[in-house]
């Protein structure tokens, strides 16, 4: 199992169901719940529920070719540059190993590349996190076993100090080295070599989750240091471009990249030096080869899976019944479908409150709490669930997900679907619906704005149209604009010239301190108004204060009241409005042994230990 605990923008790529199954909003709550349950039951009963519970892994065998798809070509083979490119990061992931990983079942961190020890100095409010690398980690080269180079602490120390923490490098992790201290000053988390295998992170204060701050992967220092010594940050960014022969790139992970054909495929070969072994001493990277076709059209994946040309498939609501009803759950034929509970995260509706746009009418609207709350009251989540997700989902009303230690079931969004409540909130903020049927602000300007979505599938388009339809009933005009994902990212993080959007964040927030780049006013993904030098509002200042105080409290019970207030403020202010948590399904070809395959809403599809089935 491997997880990445950072918040990043995700492209939502699901497809609208062909026929509406929406029922009237006049239905009672009991009728809605019964309707949703009936929609869920048939598909769930025909699929397999198998969440990961930390079971022991079955020893597998090496062999076979795993076939899959990726949605876009990589833009680079440079780990640093890949940070900001959703297509390149997963392509390079099989070449890397994180220092540690979190076990959500045991709720504890476990060693991967290194073991760890935490030492606290309560008298001086200091903390040291000492890592010791495994003794069997190597940077290996494809086809050249004699060339492998041992991984040392120099790799990690260089990567942290000279790549992630060098502002000129432009790493998204740069700000993570800084800590706000109790006296109002700023401290820095530093990294120091102890010996060839050991290194230490010095924290300027005791914090609750130091391991979360250092759950990192790293690159080979012998390549990146040479480039930096020769030409600084510019040279580092120029190396390992997409023109590089991928066979020359070293791997410490499960696989080598052995072929990249633009627009066609990426091919991996098993790394025999991969450190992680099963009980029989065999590397758990069982498939000998992995081939990923580059397929930009989601419907093509559907066809490839049905033809048996790729191993797994995550069906959209439109495809769900066909996939589930077509499953053949017997050996060496067909495929098996797994289901999971509702996702930990959810897509959300966001408003641009950046003062760069203060002369635009929408800026005045979006910065009014009552307007945002009214918009939340106009989100018909039950309609979205029924119409767009075939009833397989539930509203997202809480802030933290259930597996988060500070989840509080009593802290919920109050501003739920109600046109009457929305009208009251709008009237209280000076908005008036005139005889022409349109809503106007207190300066007589008609309320009309754009909603940007990516052309990633019909579900997100349908959600946008549902929002438009409900808002139109209150006289609000919303223009849906499709925009390229990378362009949208540019607007969110650089030009700030967007109005509203439907987005999603990765990460799942198993820890309350995840998402510091989103929820802190200084964060680069504090998307409604990022990179604030000082909090723009009193509520943002209070959220900052609560976050910083609570993140330094080791005792969970002492921290709980602070995290409770933190959640309440965000749900009250509605800077973004969560929509729904859809239930997920996952299909896998039965030619693979499924004993090591799991699927749930925390880990997702667990296939790291999968191996080819023996034909009987």
N, C-alpha and C positions, 0 to 999 in steps of 0.2 A: 504494500500500500504506500502511496505517496501523495501528499497534499501540498499545496502552495498557499501560504497564508498571507496574501496581499490582496488588496482591493484593486481590481482593474475593470475597465469597461468591456463588456461582452457584447458581441453581435447576437441579437435574438433571431434565430433562423428556424421558425416553425411555420406551418402552413394551415390555413383556414379550413375548417371542415366544410364539406360541400353542401350539406344541408343543415339549416338552422334547427337546433333543438331547444331554443329559448322558450321559456314559459312566461306568462304575463307577470309583470312586477306586482300585480294585485294579489298574487298567491300569498298565503300566510307563510310565516317562517317555517312552520311544521311541514307544510306542503313542499316548500323549496328543499328542505333537508331530505324529505322522503324521495323527492324526484331525483336529487343528486345521488342519493344512495343507490337507487335503482339503476341509474346510469353507470355508476361505478361497479356494481356487483358483478354483472355479467362478464365484463372484460377482466376484472380482477380474478374472478374464479377460474377463468380460462388461462391465466398466466401464473407465474411462480413468484411467490414472495420469499426472498432469501437474503435478508439483511446480514451484513458481516457482523459476527459476534466474537471475533478474535479466536476463531477455531484454528486448530493446527492445520498446516498445509499438507496436502498429499504430495509425496515425491513424484515428480514427473519424469519425462524423458525428452531428450533433445531431438529435434527434427521438425520437418514441415515448414511450409511457408504461410505466413500470416498476411492476408490481403485486406487492405483498407483503403480509405480515401482521405484526402485533405482538401480543404476548400480553396486554397490559394497557393501560389508559388512562394517559397521563401524569398525575402528581400536581401538577406545577408546570412553569412555563417559566423558572424562576429557576435559573441554572446552579449557584449555591451550594447550594440546597436539593436539587437533582437529584443531587448527589453521593451521597446516602444512599438513593436510590430507583432500583432496577434498571430500572424501566419508563420513567422520565423521562430518564435519562442518554443512552441510545441515540437517543431522539427528538430531543434537542437537538444531538447530535454533528454532523449535517450543516451546522450553522450556525457551527461553530468550526474552528480550524486549530491544530495543535500547533506549538510552536517548532521542534522537530526530530523525526525518526523514525529508528528503527533498521533497517538493512538486514541481515537475518539471513544472507543469502547471502554478502555481502562482509564481514560481521561488523564493520560500521562505522556510525557515526551520520551521518545526512544532513540537510541543511537542509530545513525546510518553511517556516515563517513567517520564519525568521531563519537567517543564517549564524553561525558561532561561532569563537572563538579561545580556547585555554586557555593561561594564563600561570602558571607555577609559580615560587615563590621557595623553593628548597630550604633556603637558609640559615635562613630564618625559619619554615619549614614553613607557608607560606601558598599559596593558590591563588585566582586570579581567572578567572572564566569570562565572557568578553565576547560578547554577542550583538549582531548588527546586523540589524534588520528589513528585509525586502524593501521596495522603494519603490513597490510596486503593490498594497498591501493596503488594503482599504477596508471600513468598516462600511456596508453597502449596505442600502437599504430597498426592499421590494417595491413596484413600481409608481411609484417616485419616484427615478429615476436622478440627478436634480439634488440630492438630499438626502444623498448618500453622504459619509461622514466618513473621513478618512485615519486608519489605525491608526498609533499612535505608541508610543514607549517608555513614555509615561505609562500606557497601558493595562496593560502587563505589570507595571511597577513598582508601580502601585496595586494590581493584583490580588494580587501576591505579598505586599506589605507590609501592605495594609489589609484584605484579604479572607482569604487563606490563613493568614497569620501573626497574625491578630487572634483571640485565644482566644474572645472573645465571639461570633464568627461561627460557631464550632463546625465548622469545616472538618475533614475527615478528614486533610487534609494538614498540619494545624497542627504536629504533632510532628516533621515532616520537616525543619523549620528548625534543629533542635537537633542538635549533634554532640558525642559524648563524646571528649574530648581525651586525649592520652597521659598527662598529669599528673593525670588523674582529674577535672578540671574539665569544665564544659560550655561549648561554643562555639555560636555562632549563625551561620547562613548568612544574610547580608543582601543586599539588592538595591538598587542605586543607579543613577539615571539619569545618562547621559553627555551625550546630546543627544537630539533628537527621534526618532532611529532607533536609537540605541545605548544599552545598559545593561549593567551588570556585576553578577554574583553574586560576593560576597566569601566565600570559604570560610575558616574559621578554622584549617584544616589541609589538607594534601594528601591527597586520597582517590583511589581507583582509578577510580571512575565518577562524576565530577561531572555529566556530561551526563544520566545516569539520574535524578539528583536534580532536574533542572530541565526534564525532558521534560513540559511542561505546556501546557494550553490556558488561555485567559483570556477575560474578558468585556469589554464596552465600558465604559470608566471613566466616560464622560460620563453614563451611566445610573446606575451603582452608586455613584459618588462623590457625585452629587447626593443620592441617598437617604441615604447615610451622613452627609453634612453636615447633612441635615435631621432625622434621627432615629436615628442610630447603627445598631447591629447589628439592632435590631428592625425599623427601616424597610427595611433592606437585605433582610431575610428576607421582608418583606411584599410587595415589588414583584414584578412579573411572575408573578402567581399564575395559576392555571389559568383564571381568568375573563378574563385578558388576551386581546385580539384578537391572534392569532399573527401576522397580517399586519403588525403594528406593530413586531415584534421584528427588530432589525437582524441581518444575517448577514455574516460574513467568510468563510464556507465555501462549499460547493458549492450549497446550496439555501436557499430561504426556506420557512418553514411558512406555507401560505396558507389552510389550513382545518383545524379540529379539531371533529369532531362526536362528543361523548361516546358511548362504547359502540359507535361505528360505524367511524370512520376518521380518519386524519391524512393531509393532502395537502401535497406539496412542489412548488415550482416552481423551475426552474433559475435560479441566480444568474449573470447575464452578466458580473459583475465578478470572478468567481472567478479567482484568480491563476494557477492551474496550467494550462498550455497544452501542446498536443501540438506536433509539429514543424511543423505547418501553421499554428500560431498560434490554434487553436481550443481553447476550454476543454474539459478532459477530462470534465467533468460532462455527458456526452453525452445521457442521457435528459432530455427536456424537462420531464417531469412524473413524480412518484413518488406512488403511492397505496398506503397501508398500511391494510388492514382490521384492526380490533381483534377478534382471535379468541382466546378463552381456552381453547378445547378443542383439544388437539393433533391429534386425529383429523380435525377440520374442515380443517386445513391439507392433510392427505393428500387429502381429497376435492377441495379447491379446485385443488390441483396437477394431479391426474388430469384435471380438467375444463379445464385450461389457463387458469385464472383468476388464478393467481399464477405468478411466473417461476421461483422456486427452491424446493427442498424438501430437507431433511436427514432421510432416513428413519431410523426406529428399527429395532431388530432385527426386530420383528414385520413391518414393512412392507418390509424390504430385498429379499426375493426378488421380490415383486410389482413393485417399482420397477425393479430391475435387469433383470428379464426382460421388462418392458414398454417398455424404452427403444428408441427408433428413432433411430439415429445418422445421420440424413441431413438435408439442408438443409430448413428451413422446415416441418418436420413433427416432431411428437413432442418428445423431449427427450434429453439426454445425461447419463449418470451418471459422476461422477468418484469416485475413491477416494484415500484418504491412508493413510500409515502410522499406527501407534499414537499416540494423543494424548500431548502432552508432560506433561500433568498427569493426575490420576486422582482419582476419588472416594475418600474415606477415612472410617474409623471413628474417632470421637473420644470421649474420656472427660472428664467434668467433674471437675477436681481443685481447684476453687476452695474455699479454706478457709471461705467463707461457709456451706458445707454440711458443715462438719466433724463435726456431730452426726449426720449421716446415715450409715448403714452403708456405702453405696456409696463414700463419700469415702475410707474406710480401704482399701477394695479397690482403687479406681482409683489411689491414690497409691503402691501397691506395684508396683514395676517388674516383678516376676515375674508378677503378675496380668495386666498389660498384654501382656507377652510371650506368656503362655499364650493370651490372646485372639487374638493374631496367629497362633498355631499352630492356632487353630480356624477361621481364615478359609480356606475351601475355594475358592481362586481359580479353579482349573480347573473346578469345578462352576459357578461364577458365569459364567465365559467361555462354557462350553458351553450351559448352561441359559438364561442371560439374554441372551447376545450372539451366539448361533448360531455359536460358535467363532471369531468375528471379534474377537480381542483377545489380550492377553498380560498376565501378571502384572506388577505394578509393584513391583519389588524394589529399585531404585536410588532415591536421593534426588534428585539433580540430573538433568535430562533430558540426552540425548546432545548437543544443540546448545550446552549450557552449556560454557564454556571449561574449567571445573573438574570436569566429569563424569569419574568414575573407574569404569570397568567392574568393577573388582575390589572396590569397596565396595558390598556388597549386604546386604539384610535377611537375617539368619540364622534368624529365627523364622517358618518356613514351615509349611504345613499338615502337622500330625502330632498325632494325638490322644495318642500315647504321650509325646511331648515336652511337650505341654500338661499332661498329668497330673503329670509330674515337676515342672514349674515350680509348679503349684498346690500340690502336696504340700510343696514346699520353702518355700512362703509360709504354711503352716499351714492350708490348706484340706483338707477331708476329705469324700469322697463316702460317705454312709451307706447303710444297707440299704434305705431308702425311695427310693433313686435320686437324691436331691437333694444338692447340694454345700453344705457349711457352712463358715463361717470359724472361726477359733480361739476365738471367743466363742459359738459355737453358733448363729449367725444364718444362715439360709438365704440363699444367693446368688441374688438376684432384683433386676432393675432394668429400667428403661424404655429403649427405643430410639426416639428421635423421628425421623420422616421427614416430608417434605412430600408432599402428595397430588398429585404431579407426573407420575405415570405408573407403569406396572406394573413396569418394570425395577427401580427403586429399591425398590419393595415386595418384589419377588422376591428381591433381594439380602438384604434384611432377614430374610426368611423362611429363606433358606439359612443365614445366620449363626445365627439362632435354632435351627434344626434341628441344626446341628453342635454348638452349645453345650449343647443339651438332652441330647446323648449323654454329656456329662460332668456332668450334673446341674445345669447353670446355666439358670435361667428368665429369659427376656428377653421383655418385653411390648412389642410394636410399637405405637407411638402416632403417628397421623397428626396433623400440626399445620400450621397456615397458615404460609407462608414468612416473612411479616413478623413473626409472633408468635415464630417460631424465632429470627429475627435479634434480636428484643428480648431473648429469654432468653440468647442468646449474648453480647450486648454491654451489657446493662443489669441484668436481674434475676438472671442466673446460676443459675436454678433448673431447669436441664435435667440429664439424667443421661448418656446417650450419644446420639450422632446420626451419621447418614451425611451428609457434606457434600462440597463441592468448592470449590476455590479457582481463580480465574482468574489469568492471568499467564504461566504456563508456565516461569517462572524461567530465562530465558535468561542472566540475570546472577545470581551468587551473592548479591548484596546486595538482590535483590528479596525482598519479604516481610519487611522489618524489623518491620512491625506484627504479624507472625505469630510469628516465631521468637525475637525478643528478648523477655525476660521483661517488659519495660515496655510491650510492644505492645498495642494495643487489640483485635487479633485473635489474641493469644496465648491461643487460646480455652479451653484447659484451665485457665488461671488468668491472666486478662489484667490489665494495668495494675499490675504488681507494683512497689512502690517499691524493693524489694531482691529479688534472686532468691531464690525459696523453697527451692531445692535446690542442691546443689553442681554438679550437671550443668548446670542452667540458667545458673548463674553462669559456668561454663566456656564454654558456648555463646555467652553474651554477650561474653565476653572474646575468644574466637576471631573472632567476627563483627566486633567493633570493630577489632581489630588487622588482620585480613586486608583489611578494606574500605579501609584507609589505605595499603596496599602496592600501588604501581603495577606493580612487577615481578611478572609472573604466576608465575614459577618460585619466587620467594621466598614468595609467598602460597599456593602449592599445598599445602604440608604442613598449613597451618592450616585450609584448606577441607576437606582430607581428614579431619582429625580432627573437624571440625564435622559432617560428614555421618555419620561413624561413630557419634558420640554420639547423634544423633537417631534413627538406625536401631536402636541398641542400647536406648534408653530407651522407644521406642514410645509417645510421648505421643499421637500419632495413627498409624493404621495404614492405609497406602495399599492399595488393592484392585487394580484392573485398569486397563489402558490399552486402551480399545476403538478399533478401526479405524473411521474415519469415511467416510461416503459423502455425496455432494452431487449433486443433479440440477438441471439448468437447461433452460429452454425453448429449443428450437432456433431460435426467431425472433430470438434475439440472436446476434451474431457471437461465436464462441467463441475467436477467436484471442487475445484479451486476458484470457481466463478461465483461472485456475489454481486448484489445490486441493492443500494439503498440511497436515501436522500442525504447522507453525510459523505460517504466514500464515493458514491456514484457507482460506475461499473468497475468492479475489481477484476482485472484480467492479467495482472502482473505475473501470476503463477500459472497461467494457462498452458496446457500442453496438448499435443495431438492425441486423439483417442486411438486406442489399440483396436484394430478391426478383429472381431471374433469370428 
